[in-house]
Amino acid sequence: MSVKMNMIDIKKEKGRMPSISIIIAAYNEERRIMGTLQKIISIFDKKKEKYKWYEIILVDDGSTDKT
């Protein structure tokens, strides 16, 4: 599995825990996953007052595409 960290702008402050964790299970979602992640990031960026720190955990379990 190849991980491209530049795909998502991860914003974390040293020693700070996220206020919310979003866990996404993905299987063969190569065509849709970036759009989905961009929408989620956009939603949480608009709600910065409520969710200052968040994390997105993407779980890929054996996709046969480039998910």
C-alpha positions in Angstrom: 0.0 0.0 0.0 1.4 3.4 -1.0 0.7 6.3 1.3 0.8 9.9 -0.2 0.9 12.3 2.7 0.7 15.3 0.4 -2.9 14.4 -0.6 -4.3 15.8 2.7 -3.2 18.9 4.5 -2.8 17.5 8.0 -3.0 20.3 10.6 -1.9 19.3 14.1 -0.4 21.2 17.0 2.3 19.5 19.0 0.8 17.8 22.0 -2.8 18.5 21.0 -5.4 15.7 20.6 -8.1 15.9 17.9 -11.5 16.9 19.1 -13.1 14.5 16.6 -11.9 11.5 14.6 -13.5 10.6 11.3 -12.9 7.0 10.3 -13.6 6.0 6.7 -13.5 2.4 5.4 -12.6 2.3 1.7 -12.6 -0.5 -0.8 -11.8 0.2 -4.4 -12.7 3.9 -4.1 -9.9 5.2 -6.3 -12.2 7.4 -8.4 -14.2 8.9 -5.5 -12.0 9.0 -2.4 -10.2 12.3 -3.1 -13.6 14.1 -3.7 -15.0 12.6 -0.5 -12.0 13.7 1.6 -12.1 17.2 0.1 -15.8 17.5 1.0 -15.1 16.3 4.6 -12.2 18.7 5.0 -14.3 21.6 3.6 -17.1 20.9 6.0 -14.8 20.8 9.1 -12.8 23.8 8.0 -16.1 25.8 7.9 -16.8 24.7 11.4 -13.4 25.7 12.9 -15.0 27.2 16.0 -16.6 23.9 17.0 -14.0 21.5 15.6 -10.6 23.2 15.9 -8.7 19.9 15.7 -9.8 16.8 13.8 -8.2 13.8 12.2 -9.3 11.7 9.3 -8.4 8.0 9.4 -8.7 6.2 6.0 -8.7 2.4 6.2 -8.1 0.4 3.1 -8.4 -3.3 3.4 -7.1 -4.9 0.3 -8.4 -2.7 -2.6 -7.4 -3.9 -6.0 -7.2 -0.4 -7.4 -5.0 2.5 -6.3 -7.2 3.5 -3.3 
